[in-house]
Amino acid sequence: MAGIQPQKTERDGFLPIRTNGFDRGFISVVILILVHLLWMRFLEGVLPLWVATVLCLALAVFTIRKG
């Protein structure tokens, strides 16, 4: 069947590299850890840590879907 294309596992998104699902998930976890460490250092006295968790989870969903 000439019209059937094999499915790509890697794709281009807004990230500057070609990634698959595992790569985007790993990048999301690294970002989550970095944001939480910076949050605890600079913002924990003003805003609780769960706010950072909610923001990071939203960012992770966006990164995994569109990255």
Number of C-alpha atoms within 10 A of each C-alpha: 4 4 5 6 7 6 6 7 9 12 13 12 14 9 13 8 12 14 18 15 15 10 15 21 18 13 17 21 15 11 15 18 13 12 16 19 15 12 19 14 10 11 14 16 10 8 12 12 15 11 13 20 16 11 12 20 15 11 15 21 14 13 18 19 12 13 23
